[in-house]
Amino acid sequence: MGCRLHVAKKYDVQYASIDYFNYLIEEFHYILDALEIDYTGDVYEHDFEVGKEQWRTGMGKLATLNAQEPEVKREIEESLKRVELTPERMLEIMEEYLNAADPDNNYLNFSFF
C-alpha cells in the first residue's frame, strides 16, 4: 500500500495526485495542526476531510505569518522546515489543492494511498 497524498477532485471520487506530500502523512498533519486547521480523524489517518473555510483560514494565517504571535509563527515555521518548504511555497501548494477540490463540496477530501 502506497502513501502518496491525493486530493479528491470530485466527491464521486476522482483523485488528483499532487506530489508534494507523498509518503509524508504525519508531516502533512503537523502542518495542518500548526496552522490550526481542523480535520476529521487524527494524525495517523490516511483519509480525512478539511472544511474549505478552515483551509482558507489556514492560508490566511500562512500569508500573514510575520504578524502571528511568536509561538504560533515558530510552530508553523518548524512544521514547514520538516518538509523543506518555505511559507510562500506552502501557500502555493494550498492554493493548488483548493483549486483541485470539488467546487460543489464544502470540504477538501484527502487520501493517502
Sequence and secondary structure as in RCSB ss.txt:
>XXXX:A:sequence
MGCRLHVAKKYDVQYASIDYFNYLIEEFHYILDALEIDYTGDVYEHDFEVGKEQWRTGMGKLATLNAQEPEVKRE
IEESLKRVELTPERMLEIMEEYLNAADPDNNYLNFSFF
>XXXX:A:secstr
    EEEEEETTTEEEE TTSTT HHHHHHHHHHTT   SS TT SEEEEEHHHHHHHHHHHHTGGGS HHHHHH
HHHHHHTTT  HHHHHHHHHHHHHHS TTSSEEEEEE 
